[in-house]
Amino acid sequence: MGTPHTEAPWSPNDSFYQPPVLLLTGIPGMDRSLHRLVSIPFCILYLVALSGNCTILFVVQRTPSLHEPMYYFLSMLAVVDLSLVLCTLPTTLGIFWFDIRTIGFDACLIQMYFIHIVSVLESSVLLAMAFDRFVAVAHPLRYKAILTEPTIVKIGLAIVVRAVVSLLPIPFLLKRLTYCRNNCLSHSFCFHPDIMKLACADIHVNVLYGLVVILSTAGLDAVFIVLSYFLIIRTVIRLGSQGRCCSRVLKTCFSHICAFLIFIIPMIGLSMIHRFVRSPPPIVNSLVAYVYLIVPPALNPIVYSIKSKQIWKAILRMGLGKEDPL
């Protein structure tokens, strides 16, 4: 559905220019005739993510015994994962199914803003879940007294405000730039470093602010998550034989560690590729981006359903039409 513009390159004497539309790319170098075939694994991942996270939300809402802080945070993670799926699904499947490659410049900025907001939300929720596990291990008798429902609501609101405010300047920093005539992006969705590289202007402010946001959100969250698990392990070791109960709680941390690694490794990889790797292979760049945005929402509900006996038992009870015994 169209090809990149081929007008003469921009020069310093040219007037301010922003492309009315941008062109999205499915998988670089792939023949378009294969798009329908390639869409199959994407559809499977999207279906797993949508059905899995909806199931988590439904089970937690309908099972009174799961109305605990740990599962409230898990519900937050499910909502964030659903949001991430819905941010990328329309344009990704639009390319693979209907070869719709164009997206308006402003629409692209909106999609980019929400994708980055959801990424920060995911990082923040994972930090809140790490804090939840620390409280469960270090203060088991005061667990529910510390993490009351009003406290959890306040944490959720703080997470949302942090993401919205920290990323609010990004679209405006992109709107102020003048752009070259090449309007082809390297992903099937809009991503800040990808749009930024199309500019024919000084982008140092954009690069610096983007780096500050990453370090102050996901980077800081990762440090605190690691610190949380250091304190958890130290608490269990100090308790010794008295910490058997805590050791059982520690087993519930496995799902959270998996979710954290599934999220943080592709995110770091994608950020490093865009900022520090010159001329990376397009296929590598594209695949890392897809892993970052599609795989975690699909795997998180699977990991939690398998590793959390309470979730698994609740799903089985609901499948068999049995009531929750509380």
N, C-alpha and C positions, 0 to 999 in steps of 0.2 A: 504494500500500500504506500508507495512513494519511495524516493531515494534521497540521500543527503543532498543539501544544496551545494552547488558547484560554482557559485559566484566567486569573484576575485577576493583574495584574502584581505582581511581588515588591516588598515594602516592607521597610524596615530592621527592622521588628518580626517579620518572618517567620523561621522556623527554617531551619537549614541544609538546602539542597535541591540534589540532583544528579539530572538526568533519567536514568531507567533506560535509555532509548534516545535516539539522535539520528537525525535525518532527513537523508539525503543528497539532493543536488540534481544532476540531470544537467546540462542547459544551461538556465539561468534563462529563463523566458518562453516556452519551446518547448512546443508541444503534445505530450503523451505519445504520441499516435498516430504521431508522426514519429521516435520513439526507435529503432525498428528500422532505419529508413533511415539515420539519423545514425550508427548503430553500425557501418556498413560501413567508413567511413574509419578509425574507431578500430580495428576488427579488422585492417585492412590494416597499420596502423602497428604494432600489437602483433605480428602475424605476422612483419613485416619485422624488428622488434627481436629477437624470439626466435630466428628462423632465422639472422639475420645475426650475432648475437653468439655463438650456438652454433657457427656455421661458423668464426668467428675462433678460438675456443677449440680446436675440433677440428683445424683446419689447423696451428696453432702446436704443439699437442701431438704431431701425427703427422709433422711436418717437422723433422728434426734441424738443418737449416741456419737455422731460425728460433729456435733455442734460444739467444737473445741477450737482453741486458737490455732493449732497446727492445721486443721482442715479449713479454717477460714482463710489462712494465708495460701493454702493450696488452691482454694477457690479463686483468690486474687490472681494467682499464676495462670489458672485456666482462662480467666477473662482476658488477661494480657495476651496469652497465646492465641486466643480466638481473634483478638483485635489485630495481631500481627498477620494472621492468615488472611483476614478480610482486607488488609491494606494492600497486599501483593497479588491476591488471587485474580482480580478483574483484569489487570494489565498482562499478567503472565499467561493466563488461559486465553485472553484476547489475541495475543500473538500466535500461540500454538494452534488455536482452533480456527480463528477467523483472519489471521494475518493483519490484525489491526495494530499498526506500529506507531501511529501518531498520537500525541497527547499534548494538549495546550500547555503553554509555558506556565501559566498560573496554576493550572490543575496539577502539573508536575511538582511545583513547589509545595502545594497542599499535601500531595501524597508523600513527598519526601519528609515534610514536617511530621506527619503522623507516624511514618515508619520509624523515624528517629525517636519520637516521643515514646512509642511502644517499646523500643529497645532499652531506653533508660528506665522505663517502668519495670521491665523484666529484671534488669539488674538490681533495681531497688527492692523488688519483691523478694528476690533471692537473698538479699541481705537481711530483710525482715524475717525470712524463714530461718536463716542461720541464727539470728538473735533468739527466735522462738525455741530452737533446739538447745541453745546455751541455757536459757532460763529453765527449760524442762530438766536439764541435767544438773545444773548448779543449785536450783531452788525448786525442787520437785513439790514440796509441800505448799509453796506460795505461788506455784505456776499460774493457776487460774486467777489468783488475787492480783498478780502483776499484770497479766495479759487479759484484762477484762474486755468486754465487747466495746465500750466507749474508747478504750485505749487503742484497740485494733482499728476502729473507725478513724481515729486521729492519725494513726500511722498511715493508713490508706490515703487520707486526704493530703498528708504531708508528701507522700510519694508522688501523687498526681501534680501537686503544685510545683514541686521541685523539677519535674520533667518539663512541664509546660513553660515555666519561667526560664529555665536554663537554655532551652532551645528556641525561644521566641525570636531572638535576633537573627537566627540563621536565614529564614526566607528574605528578610529585609537586606541582609548583607549580600545576598545573591541578586536581589532586584536592583541594587545600585550599580551593578557591573554592566559593562558593555560586552557583547558577545561576538565571537567570530561567526562566519557564515556556515561553518560546519555545525550541524545541530543533531548529530547522531550520538546517543548515549550507548554505553556498553552493557547495560542490563535491561531486563524486562520490567524494571521499576525505577523510580527516581531516587537517587542516592546523592547526598551532599557533595562528596569529593568528585563524583562523576559529572555533576552539573558544573561545578566550580572550574573544572579543567577545560570547559568549552569557552571560558571567558578570554577576551583579548584585553585584559587589564591587569593591574596589580592585584593579586589575590592573597597577599601575605596576611592581611587581616583575617580573611576567611580561614586560611590554613591554621593560623595561631588560635583563633577562637574555637575552631573545631577540635583542635588538640586539647585546649583547656577544658572543653566540655567533656571530652572522653576521659581525661585524667581525673576530673573532679566528680564524675558520676560513676561510670563502669570501673575505672581504675581504682578510685577510692573504695567503691563497694567491694571489689575483689580483695583489697588489702584487709578490710574489716571482716570479710567472710573467712579468710585464712586465719586471722587473729581469733575469730570466734571458735574455730575448730581447734586451734592451739589451746585455748582456755578450756574447751570441752574435754579434750584429752587429758590436760593437766588435772582437771577436777576428778575425772574417773580414776586416774592413777593415785591421786591423794587419798581418795576414799578407800582404795584397796578392796578388801573383802566386803566392806560395807557398801560398795558401789555396784553390787550386782544388779540392783534395780535400775540404776543409772546406765549400766551397760546395756540393758534391754532397750532403754530409750536411745542409746547411742546407735543401735542398729537401725533406727528409723532415719538416722542421718545419711545413710547410704543413698537413698533416693535423691535427697537434696544435693549431695556431692555430685551425683551423675548429672542432674539438671544444671548445676553450676558449670561443670566441665563442658557439657554439650553446648552451652550458651557462650562461654567465655573464649574457648579456643578458636572457633570460627570468627568471632568478632575481632579478636586480636589479629588474626590472620588477614582479614579483609582490610582492617585499618592500616596495617603495615604495608600491604600490597599497594594501596592507593596512595600512601604518603611517602614511602621510602624506596619502593621498587620501581626503577625506570624501565618502561616498556615491558611490563609483565606479559606473559602469554595470555591472550584474551580468554582462552578456554579455562585457564586456571582461575583467573579473576572472576569469571562468570560462575564457575562451579562452587567456589568458596562462598560467593554471595548467596547462592541458592541454599547451600548447607546452613549458612548463618540464619536465614530468614524462614526456611520451610521445615528443616529437620527438627529443631528443638520443639516447636508446637506439636509435631507428630509423635515424638519420642517421650516427652514428659508425662502425658497421661498413661502411656504403656508402662514406663518405669514405676510410677507411683502405684498403678493398679497391681503390678506384679509383686512389688516389694512391701507394700502396705497391706497387711492381713485384714485390717479393718475395712479398707476400701474394697478389697477383693471379696470379703465376706458380704459386705453390704450389696455389692453388685449381684452376687449369687442369690441373696435373699430376695432382692427385687425381681430378679429373673424368674424365681420360683413363686413369686407372689406372696412371700412371707412377711410378717410384720417385724420391725426392729425390736429385739428383746430389751433394748436399753442396757 
